[in-house]
Structures are given as structure tokens and as C-alpha cells.
Amino acid sequence: MSKHVSELTSTKQFLMINGEKVETAKYAPLRSPYSGEEIAQIAMADKALTKKAIDAAYNAREGMAKMPAYKRAEILENVVTLLKERAEEAANIITRESAKPIMFSKAEVARTIETYKFAAEEAKRIHGETIPFDAAAGGVGRFGYTVREPIGVIGAITPFNFPMNLVAHKVGPAIAAGNTIVLKPASQTPLSALFIAELFQEAGLPAGALNVVTGPGGTVGDAIVEDERVSMVTFTGSVSVGIGIRSKAGLKKTTLELGSNSALIIDKDIDIDQIIDRCIMGAFSNQGQVCISLQRVYAHEDVYEEFVTKFTAAAKQLKIGDPLDPETYISALISKGEAERVLGWIYETAGSTANIAAGGKLVDGILEPTIITDADHDLKVSCQEAFAPVVVVNKVSSVEEAIKEVNNSRFGLQAGIYTNSVKNALFASQELHVGGVIINDVPTYRVDQMPYGGVKESGTGREGIKYAVEEMTEMKLIVWNHS
């Protein structure tokens, strides 16, 4: 392990406010979800220190708004370069604080580099449009156009499951658009955010433009959401917290990326061997702690038995254990409480028609990859968000029936369909009530420049750098009378 990693994960970690490390009265131990060992002491901010961070962002906002686009792009490009140099260290930090297997942490760092690269590119193409005013009789002699201006201070609240890349999806477009940020990372994964804040400082970002405040959500999060100087809140996390943010935010803009129980339809005539690896990745990467993790499969009766047999066999081959082992595919969930919750959901299936085809138990504190068949829709493992390595596989007689089952959900983030029928693919793309339909792949597919967000209880607004920049800017109309 490098010197940088040991420094970042074995000592007191401070707040980052106005370009300086700030001490707090209280610290809390950060423990590895896998081993339970203490890896750092994390600063616990109070309301006053959160206000101080908002002060810094508010005071820096005019300087950031006036910074030329090429300069904002240059800072983001510098972060790309620095993160490439320290990619292995970054992956180790993610794994130590979240128990994400190192193979997936390395993939996350690679995506984070791409995300900041996209942000650097988008910083150079934030523009409006001209309006043909003479299309209206009252517009003759007038000329108009729109510009997009930074919104100001952005409050960003990020989750534990992609602690570096989901920070990038908020910080990258915010900087690209000329905003300032107060960032509250998830309590279990603050080290990734503090690491990135140091890179931004080294990359030339002005003091106050990015402030990182660690501490309890009820204290830090509420102070950010309720402060009138914060112009927008961007949040990724649970539905209940998202609803609370929406109710407290008043007229602030909000982007909310919330829950899901993403589904996949498998049509008849699909070569099952060709899709098993993708389904394994979709259901079990990062222990299923992915917003678009594959949680429900609706397989056509013609291929159902073959799919269950091969999917179950593949799941049983996955290596469970230490997340720092490069061969490990499944490690500990983010907390013991989460493991107990999911186990309760699995045990709930015992009095039903459902059958546990694979997994369903803890092995050395790690939940095995779990496959449940014939699960009634009302079971928690089907209708709620598991956020664990749990997938339900049910049999259907048609794509139409499958679509009804997919849509029978509080959520609507992404859905996938494997089909050789253009007609069925088009029908699914029209009828699935979700933010994104993925044809001939799992719903877990995401690249970082695509629009990403959902409908129903999956949230509001869209991420993906270009689309996040639109959310993080205000449109202004300019009209000239030249008659």
C-alpha cells in the first residue's frame, strides 16, 4: 500500500472548508465493513461548521462564475491527469472504506477519470440559442438569444456505493458550469471525497469552490438543504431521505436519484449462454449495491428452466471474501445492519411459493449471491429495493406479460430486454415506464455521458454530464430591439 493511502486511512480526517483543513470538536471511527478494523477518525461537523462551508462557497461563487470556460476545463483536465497518476491508490481507498472488491474499485476509478474528462469537455460547450422573434408579428425588429449562467452554490449529498464516481457526477458538472459546491459524502465513504478535494486543490481550483463537510446527515444535510444561499441540491440515496429533501428545499432546484428494483425481460429464442455473464455482473457486481442492479428477471417460459439452471451455476462459482483480493467478486455489504435487513427479506420468502435456488445465507459475515425463483410480487425481495446480491427470477408466457410485471413497481429507473424481435424491442421501449430502456443488455448498463434518471419514486432530474450541466445552470433570455 502506498504512503498516500496509509496517511489517508489511518489518521484523523478533517473538513475541507475554503481550501483549508478544519478541525472539529468530535470525531467518529471509520471501520472497514469487511474486517471491522478502524481505518480512520472522521471529523463530525456541526451546524455552525456547515454554515461556515456554505459561507465559503457563497463568497467564492462570483469568482467561479466569472472564470473563463477554458480555465474551468483546464482545472478538470488537471484532475484527470492527477487521478490517472494515483489510480491504484484511489481504488485502494474505495475498497478499504466500502468493501467494494478491488476489481470493481479499479473499474470505478477508470470511470471517474472518464467522468471528469467529460466534464472538462462540457465546460467548453455551454451555450444557448437564437430565437426567431419575427416569427411573431410583435417580434419584428427584435433579435433574441439565450445564455446559460451558473446557478450559484450547489449542495451535493452523495451515497456510499460509488463514492468516487457519484461525487464526480455532481462535482464535475458543477465546476464545468462555474458553480461552487458544498459536498456531504456518505458517512461510511468520506475518504474518497476528501481525496478528490485534495486533487482539485492541487489542480488549481480556487479556495471555497469545493468544500467537503463530513458528519451526521440530520445535521450537515439539513443545514445544506435549508440554507437559502444554496441554490440547488443534488442528492443520490434513499426514497425517504429524497422526499425529506424535497419537502425542506422550498423553491430550490433539486435533482434526486433515488431507489429502484431494476428488471430484465428475457424473450424466447435467446441464446442463454450469451447472456449469463452480463446477468451475473448486473445482479452481483458491488454486492448488488448499485441503483440499477438487476433485481428482477422475467424469463419467457421457453427459456426459463435453462436460464435458472445456468444462472444459478454461475452464481455459485463467484469467489467470496477479502475485497482487496483481486479474485474476489462478492464481499461484505456496507454494514452488518444491511446484511441483517436483507436476510430478513430472504427469510420472509419461507412461507410463500418462492424457492431459494442459490445462496440465502451469510458466509463469514458475507451474504452469498442469492437467486430466488417463483417469488410473489408482494414479497419485499421483489417489490422493494434490495440493494444486495439478491435477484428474483420469475416465469412469463409473453413479453406483454413481462412488461406489466416490470411496470408494477413504485420505481422506474432503468429496465432491460433481451430479444431477437424488433417488434418486441420497439414495444418494450414504448411501454416500459422507466427513465431508460436498455435493449439486448441488462438494466445495469451505464456510461457516464448518457442521461441517467428515473420516473415515479426513482427520482427527478437527470445526471450524465451534459444533462447535469443543464440542471446546474439557469437560462437567461436577452432581447434586443433594433427597429
C-alpha positions as CSV (number, residue, x, y, z in Angstrom):
1,M,0.0,0.0,0.0
2,S,1.3,3.4,-0.9
3,K,2.3,6.1,1.7
4,H,-0.6,8.3,0.5
5,V,-3.2,5.5,1.2
6,S,-1.8,4.8,4.7
7,E,-1.9,8.5,5.5
8,L,-5.5,8.9,4.3
9,T,-6.9,5.8,6.0
10,S,-5.1,5.7,9.4
11,T,-5.2,9.2,10.8
12,K,-7.7,12.0,11.7
13,Q,-9.6,13.3,8.7
14,F,-10.6,17.0,8.7
15,L,-13.3,19.0,7.0
16,M,-12.2,20.9,3.8
17,I,-13.5,24.4,4.0
18,N,-12.3,27.4,1.9
19,G,-9.2,25.4,0.8
20,E,-8.1,24.6,4.4
21,K,-8.4,21.5,6.7
22,V,-10.7,22.4,9.6
23,E,-10.7,20.5,12.9
24,T,-13.9,19.6,14.7
25,A,-14.8,19.0,18.4
26,K,-15.9,15.5,17.7
27,Y,-14.5,12.6,15.6
28,A,-16.0,9.2,14.8
29,P,-14.2,6.0,14.0
30,L,-14.5,4.7,10.4
31,R,-14.4,1.0,10.3
32,S,-13.9,-1.4,7.4
33,P,-17.2,-3.1,6.5
34,Y,-15.2,-6.3,5.8
35,S,-12.8,-6.6,8.7
36,G,-14.2,-4.2,11.2
37,E,-10.8,-2.7,11.8
38,E,-10.6,1.1,12.3
39,I,-9.2,2.8,9.3
40,A,-9.6,6.5,10.2
41,Q,-11.1,9.0,12.6
42,I,-13.6,11.2,10.7
43,A,-14.4,14.8,11.6
44,M,-18.1,15.3,12.7
45,A,-19.2,18.7,11.7
46,D,-22.0,20.6,13.5
47,K,-24.4,23.1,12.0
48,A,-22.1,26.1,12.6
49,L,-19.2,24.5,10.6
50,T,-21.6,23.5,7.8
51,K,-22.7,27.2,7.7
52,K,-19.0,28.1,7.5
53,A,-18.6,25.9,4.5
54,I,-21.7,27.5,2.9
55,D,-20.2,30.9,3.6
56,A,-17.0,29.9,1.8
57,A,-18.9,28.6,-1.3
58,Y,-21.2,31.6,-1.3
59,N,-18.2,34.0,-1.2
60,A,-16.4,32.1,-3.9
61,R,-19.4,31.9,-6.3
62,E,-18.8,35.2,-8.2
63,G,-15.1,34.3,-8.9
64,M,-16.1,30.9,-10.2
65,A,-19.0,32.3,-12.3
66,K,-16.5,34.8,-14.0
67,M,-13.8,32.1,-14.6
68,P,-13.4,31.6,-18.3
69,A,-14.6,28.3,-19.7
70,Y,-11.1,27.3,-20.9
71,K,-9.8,27.7,-17.3
72,R,-12.6,25.6,-15.8
73,A,-11.8,22.9,-18.4
74,E,-8.1,23.1,-17.6
75,I,-8.7,22.5,-13.9
76,L,-10.8,19.5,-14.7
77,E,-8.2,18.2,-17.1
78,N,-5.6,18.6,-14.3
79,V,-7.8,16.4,-12.1
80,V,-7.9,13.8,-14.8
81,T,-4.1,13.8,-15.0
82,L,-3.6,13.6,-11.3
83,L,-6.2,10.8,-10.9
84,K,-4.6,8.8,-13.6
85,E,-1.3,9.0,-11.7
86,R,-2.9,7.9,-8.5
87,A,-5.5,5.5,-9.8
88,E,-4.2,2.5,-7.8
89,E,-4.2,4.5,-4.6
90,A,-7.8,5.8,-5.3
91,A,-9.0,2.2,-5.9
92,N,-7.5,1.1,-2.6
93,I,-9.3,3.9,-0.7
94,I,-12.6,2.9,-2.2
95,T,-12.1,-0.8,-1.3
96,R,-10.9,-0.1,2.3
97,E,-13.8,2.2,3.2
98,S,-16.7,0.4,1.3
99,A,-15.6,-3.3,0.9
100,K,-16.1,-3.0,-2.8
101,P,-14.0,-5.8,-4.4
102,I,-10.8,-4.2,-5.8
103,M,-11.7,-5.3,-9.4
104,F,-14.8,-3.1,-9.2
105,S,-13.0,-0.3,-7.4
106,K,-10.4,-0.1,-10.2
107,A,-13.3,0.0,-12.7
108,E,-14.9,2.8,-10.8
109,V,-11.7,4.9,-10.8
110,A,-11.4,4.4,-14.6
111,R,-15.0,5.6,-14.9
112,T,-14.3,8.6,-12.6
113,I,-11.4,9.6,-14.8
114,E,-13.8,9.5,-17.8
115,T,-16.4,11.5,-15.9
116,Y,-14.1,14.3,-15.2
117,K,-12.9,14.2,-18.8
118,F,-16.5,14.6,-20.0
119,A,-16.9,17.5,-17.5
120,A,-13.8,19.2,-18.9
121,E,-15.2,18.9,-22.5
122,E,-18.7,20.1,-21.5
123,A,-17.2,23.2,-19.8
124,K,-16.3,24.4,-23.3
125,R,-19.8,24.0,-24.9
126,I,-22.3,25.5,-22.5
127,H,-24.3,27.7,-24.8
128,G,-27.9,28.9,-25.6
129,E,-29.7,29.5,-28.9
130,T,-31.0,32.3,-31.0
131,I,-34.8,32.8,-31.2
132,P,-36.5,33.9,-34.5
133,F,-38.5,36.8,-32.9
134,D,-40.0,37.8,-36.3
135,A,-42.0,34.6,-36.3
136,A,-44.5,36.6,-34.3
137,A,-46.0,39.8,-35.6
138,G,-45.0,41.5,-32.3
139,G,-41.4,40.3,-32.7
140,V,-40.5,42.2,-35.9
141,G,-37.4,44.4,-35.3
142,R,-36.3,42.4,-32.4
143,F,-33.4,39.9,-32.0
144,G,-33.1,37.5,-29.1
145,Y,-30.9,34.7,-27.7
146,T,-30.5,32.7,-24.6
147,V,-27.4,32.2,-22.4
148,R,-26.9,29.7,-19.6
149,E,-25.5,31.1,-16.3
150,P,-24.2,29.3,-13.2
151,I,-26.8,28.7,-10.6
152,G,-24.5,29.6,-7.7
153,V,-24.0,27.3,-4.6
154,I,-24.8,23.6,-5.1
155,G,-25.4,21.3,-2.1
156,A,-24.3,17.8,-3.1
157,I,-25.2,14.8,-1.0
158,T,-23.6,11.5,-2.2
159,P,-24.0,7.8,-1.4
160,F,-21.6,5.0,-0.4
161,N,-22.0,2.7,-3.3
162,F,-19.9,4.6,-5.9
163,P,-18.1,7.0,-3.5
164,M,-15.8,8.5,-6.2
165,N,-17.7,8.4,-9.4
166,L,-21.0,9.6,-8.0
167,V,-19.1,12.5,-6.4
168,A,-17.7,13.2,-9.9
169,H,-21.2,13.2,-11.3
170,K,-22.0,16.2,-9.0
171,V,-18.7,18.0,-8.7
172,G,-17.7,17.6,-12.3
173,P,-20.7,19.4,-14.0
174,A,-20.9,21.9,-11.1
175,I,-17.3,23.0,-11.7
176,A,-17.8,22.9,-15.5
177,A,-20.8,25.2,-15.2
178,G,-18.9,27.7,-12.9
179,N,-20.7,26.9,-9.7
180,T,-19.4,26.3,-6.2
181,I,-20.1,23.2,-4.1
182,V,-20.7,22.1,-0.5
183,L,-20.3,18.3,-0.6
184,K,-21.6,15.9,2.1
185,P,-20.3,12.4,1.3
186,A,-21.9,9.3,2.8
187,S,-20.8,8.7,6.4
188,Q,-19.2,5.3,5.5
189,T,-17.2,6.6,2.5
190,P,-15.8,10.1,3.2
191,L,-12.2,9.2,2.3
192,S,-12.9,9.1,-1.5
193,A,-14.4,12.6,-1.3
194,L,-11.6,14.1,0.8
195,F,-9.1,12.5,-1.6
196,I,-10.7,14.1,-4.6
197,A,-10.9,17.5,-2.8
198,E,-7.1,17.4,-2.4
199,L,-6.7,16.6,-6.1
200,F,-8.9,19.6,-7.0
201,Q,-6.8,21.8,-4.8
202,E,-3.6,20.6,-6.5
203,A,-5.3,21.1,-9.9
204,G,-5.8,24.8,-9.2
205,L,-9.4,25.1,-8.1
206,P,-9.8,28.3,-6.1
207,A,-10.4,28.1,-2.4
208,G,-14.0,27.9,-1.4
209,A,-15.2,26.4,-4.7
210,L,-15.3,22.8,-3.3
211,N,-15.9,22.3,0.4
212,V,-16.3,18.8,1.9
213,V,-18.3,18.5,5.2
214,T,-18.4,15.1,6.9
215,G,-20.8,14.3,9.7
216,P,-24.4,13.2,10.5
217,G,-26.9,13.6,7.7
218,G,-29.5,15.1,10.1
219,T,-27.1,17.8,11.0
220,V,-25.0,18.5,7.9
221,G,-27.5,17.5,5.2
222,D,-30.4,19.5,6.8
223,A,-28.2,22.6,7.2
224,I,-27.2,22.4,3.5
225,V,-30.8,21.8,2.3
226,E,-32.4,24.6,4.4
227,D,-29.8,27.4,3.8
228,E,-31.3,30.0,1.5
229,R,-27.9,30.7,-0.1
230,V,-27.8,27.2,-1.5
231,S,-29.5,27.4,-5.0
232,M,-29.7,23.7,-5.8
233,V,-29.5,20.4,-4.0
234,T,-28.3,17.3,-5.9
235,F,-28.8,14.0,-4.0
236,T,-28.4,10.3,-4.6
237,G,-29.8,8.0,-1.9
238,S,-32.9,6.6,-0.4
239,V,-36.5,7.5,-1.3
240,S,-37.4,8.5,2.2
241,V,-34.4,10.9,2.5
242,G,-35.1,12.3,-1.0
243,I,-38.8,13.0,-0.1
244,G,-37.5,14.8,3.0
245,I,-35.1,16.9,1.0
246,R,-37.8,17.8,-1.5
247,S,-40.1,19.0,1.4
248,K,-37.4,21.1,3.0
249,A,-35.8,22.5,-0.2
250,G,-38.6,25.0,-0.9
251,L,-38.1,26.6,-4.3
252,K,-34.5,25.3,-4.7
253,K,-33.8,23.2,-7.7
254,T,-33.5,19.5,-6.8
255,T,-32.1,16.6,-8.7
256,L,-32.9,13.4,-6.8
257,E,-31.6,10.0,-7.8
258,L,-33.5,7.5,-5.6
259,G,-34.4,3.9,-5.5
260,S,-35.0,1.1,-8.0
261,N,-35.7,-2.6,-8.3
262,S,-34.5,-2.8,-11.9
263,A,-35.9,-5.6,-14.1
264,L,-34.8,-7.6,-17.1
265,I,-37.1,-9.3,-19.7
266,I,-35.7,-12.4,-21.5
267,D,-37.7,-13.2,-24.6
268,K,-37.9,-16.7,-26.2
269,D,-35.2,-17.7,-28.8
270,I,-32.4,-16.0,-26.8
271,D,-29.1,-17.9,-26.6
272,I,-28.9,-18.1,-22.8
273,D,-25.2,-18.9,-22.8
274,Q,-24.5,-15.5,-24.4
275,I,-26.2,-13.5,-21.6
276,I,-25.3,-15.3,-18.3
277,D,-22.1,-13.3,-17.7
278,R,-23.9,-10.0,-18.2
279,C,-26.7,-11.1,-15.8
280,I,-24.1,-12.1,-13.2
281,M,-22.5,-8.7,-13.5
282,G,-25.8,-6.9,-13.4
283,A,-27.1,-8.8,-10.3
284,F,-23.9,-9.2,-8.2
285,S,-21.3,-6.6,-9.0
286,N,-20.5,-4.4,-6.0
287,Q,-22.6,-6.9,-3.9
288,G,-25.7,-5.7,-5.7
289,Q,-25.3,-2.2,-4.1
290,V,-26.0,-0.5,-7.4
291,C,-29.0,1.8,-8.1
292,I,-29.7,-0.1,-11.3
293,S,-28.7,-3.5,-10.0
294,L,-30.5,-6.3,-11.7
295,Q,-33.1,-7.4,-9.1
296,R,-35.9,-8.9,-11.1
297,V,-35.8,-11.2,-14.1
298,Y,-38.9,-12.1,-16.2
299,A,-37.9,-15.0,-18.4
300,H,-40.1,-16.5,-21.1
301,E,-41.3,-20.0,-20.3
302,D,-39.4,-21.4,-23.3
303,V,-36.1,-20.4,-21.8
304,Y,-36.9,-20.1,-18.1
305,E,-35.6,-23.5,-16.9
306,E,-32.3,-23.2,-18.9
307,F,-31.7,-19.7,-17.6
308,V,-32.3,-20.6,-14.0
309,T,-30.0,-23.6,-14.2
310,K,-27.1,-21.8,-15.8
311,F,-27.6,-18.5,-13.9
312,T,-27.6,-20.5,-10.6
313,A,-24.5,-22.5,-11.6
314,A,-22.6,-19.3,-12.5
315,A,-23.6,-17.6,-9.2
316,K,-22.3,-20.5,-7.2
317,Q,-18.8,-20.1,-8.8
318,L,-18.3,-16.5,-7.7
319,K,-15.5,-16.0,-5.2
320,I,-16.5,-14.6,-1.8
321,G,-14.0,-13.0,0.6
322,D,-11.5,-10.2,1.2
323,P,-12.3,-7.2,-1.1
324,L,-8.5,-6.5,-1.5
325,D,-8.0,-9.9,-3.1
326,P,-8.1,-9.4,-6.9
327,E,-10.1,-12.6,-7.4
328,T,-12.9,-11.6,-5.0
329,Y,-16.2,-11.0,-6.7
330,I,-18.5,-10.7,-3.6
331,S,-17.5,-9.2,-0.2
332,A,-19.3,-7.6,2.8
333,L,-22.3,-5.4,2.5
334,I,-21.8,-1.8,3.7
335,S,-22.9,-2.7,7.2
336,K,-24.0,-5.6,9.4
337,G,-27.4,-3.9,9.7
338,E,-27.8,-4.1,6.0
339,A,-26.9,-7.8,5.9
340,E,-29.5,-8.4,8.7
341,R,-32.2,-6.5,6.9
342,V,-31.7,-8.4,3.6
343,L,-31.6,-11.8,5.5
344,G,-34.9,-10.9,7.0
345,W,-36.3,-10.3,3.5
346,I,-34.9,-13.7,2.4
347,Y,-36.4,-15.4,5.4
348,E,-39.8,-13.8,4.6
349,T,-39.9,-16.0,1.4
350,A,-40.1,-19.2,3.6
351,G,-43.8,-19.1,4.0
352,S,-44.5,-18.4,0.3
353,T,-44.3,-20.2,-3.1
354,A,-40.8,-18.8,-3.6
355,N,-37.8,-21.1,-3.8
356,I,-34.2,-20.2,-2.9
357,A,-32.2,-21.6,-5.9
358,A,-28.8,-20.3,-4.7
359,G,-27.3,-18.6,-1.7
360,G,-29.5,-17.1,1.0
361,K,-27.0,-17.4,3.8
362,L,-24.1,-15.5,5.4
363,V,-20.7,-17.0,5.0
364,D,-18.1,-15.3,7.4
365,G,-20.4,-12.3,7.5
366,I,-20.8,-12.1,3.7
367,L,-24.2,-12.6,2.1
368,E,-23.9,-15.2,-0.7
369,P,-25.1,-14.3,-4.1
370,T,-28.8,-15.2,-3.8
371,I,-31.3,-16.3,-6.5
372,I,-35.0,-16.6,-5.7
373,T,-37.5,-18.2,-8.1
374,D,-41.3,-18.0,-8.2
375,A,-41.4,-15.0,-5.9
376,D,-44.8,-13.3,-5.4
377,H,-44.7,-9.6,-6.3
378,D,-45.7,-8.6,-2.8
379,L,-42.5,-10.0,-1.2
380,K,-40.0,-7.4,-0.2
381,V,-37.3,-9.0,-2.3
382,S,-39.4,-8.3,-5.3
383,C,-41.3,-5.0,-4.7
384,Q,-38.8,-3.1,-2.7
385,E,-35.1,-2.2,-3.4
386,A,-32.9,-5.0,-2.0
387,F,-29.5,-3.2,-2.6
388,A,-27.8,-6.5,-2.1
389,P,-26.7,-9.6,-4.1
390,V,-30.3,-10.8,-4.4
391,V,-32.2,-11.4,-7.7
392,V,-35.7,-12.8,-8.3
393,V,-36.4,-14.9,-11.4
394,N,-40.0,-15.4,-12.5
395,K,-41.5,-17.2,-15.5
396,V,-43.8,-15.4,-18.0
397,S,-45.6,-16.5,-21.1
398,S,-45.1,-13.3,-23.2
399,V,-43.3,-10.0,-23.4
400,E,-46.6,-8.2,-22.8
401,E,-47.0,-10.1,-19.5
402,A,-43.4,-9.3,-18.6
403,I,-43.8,-5.6,-19.3
404,K,-46.9,-5.5,-17.0
405,E,-44.8,-7.1,-14.2
406,V,-41.9,-4.7,-14.8
407,N,-44.2,-1.7,-14.6
408,N,-45.9,-3.0,-11.5
409,S,-43.4,-1.2,-9.3
410,R,-43.1,2.1,-7.3
411,F,-39.8,2.6,-9.1
412,G,-38.8,3.3,-12.7
413,L,-35.1,3.9,-13.2
414,Q,-33.9,1.5,-16.0
415,A,-35.1,-1.8,-17.4
416,G,-33.6,-4.2,-19.9
417,I,-34.9,-6.6,-22.5
418,Y,-33.1,-9.4,-24.4
419,T,-35.0,-10.1,-27.6
420,N,-34.4,-11.1,-31.3
421,S,-37.7,-9.4,-32.3
422,V,-37.5,-5.8,-33.5
423,K,-41.3,-5.6,-32.8
424,N,-40.9,-6.7,-29.2
425,A,-37.9,-4.4,-28.7
426,L,-39.9,-1.4,-30.0
427,F,-43.0,-2.4,-28.0
428,A,-40.9,-2.6,-24.8
429,S,-39.1,0.7,-25.5
430,Q,-42.6,2.4,-25.8
431,E,-44.4,0.6,-22.9
432,L,-41.8,0.3,-20.2
433,H,-42.4,3.1,-17.7
434,V,-38.8,3.9,-16.8
435,G,-36.1,6.5,-17.4
436,G,-34.0,4.3,-19.6
437,V,-34.7,1.1,-21.7
438,I,-31.6,-1.0,-22.5
439,I,-32.2,-3.3,-25.4
440,N,-30.2,-6.5,-25.5
441,D,-28.4,-5.8,-22.3
442,V,-29.0,-5.7,-18.6
443,P,-30.6,-2.6,-16.9
444,T,-27.3,-2.2,-15.0
445,Y,-25.7,-0.7,-18.1
446,R,-24.4,2.9,-17.7
447,V,-21.8,5.0,-19.3
448,D,-21.2,8.4,-17.8
449,Q,-22.2,10.7,-20.7
450,M,-25.7,9.3,-21.1
451,P,-28.8,10.9,-19.5
452,Y,-29.5,9.0,-16.3
453,G,-32.5,9.3,-14.0
454,G,-35.9,7.8,-13.4
455,V,-39.6,8.2,-13.0
456,K,-42.1,7.5,-10.2
457,E,-40.2,7.0,-6.9
458,S,-36.8,6.7,-8.7
459,G,-36.5,10.4,-8.6
460,T,-36.5,13.7,-10.6
461,G,-34.0,15.3,-12.9
462,R,-31.2,13.7,-15.0
463,E,-27.5,13.2,-14.5
464,G,-24.9,12.5,-17.1
465,I,-22.5,15.5,-17.5
466,K,-24.2,17.4,-20.3
467,Y,-27.7,16.9,-18.7
468,A,-26.4,17.7,-15.2
469,V,-24.9,21.0,-16.5
470,E,-28.3,21.9,-17.8
471,E,-29.8,21.3,-14.4
472,M,-27.0,23.3,-12.7
473,T,-27.4,26.4,-14.9
474,E,-30.2,28.9,-15.3
475,M,-31.4,30.0,-18.7
476,K,-31.5,33.8,-19.3
477,L,-33.2,35.4,-22.3
478,I,-31.7,38.5,-23.9
479,V,-33.9,40.6,-26.3
480,W,-32.6,43.5,-28.5
481,N,-34.9,46.0,-30.0
482,H,-33.1,47.2,-33.2
483,S,-36.1,48.7,-35.0
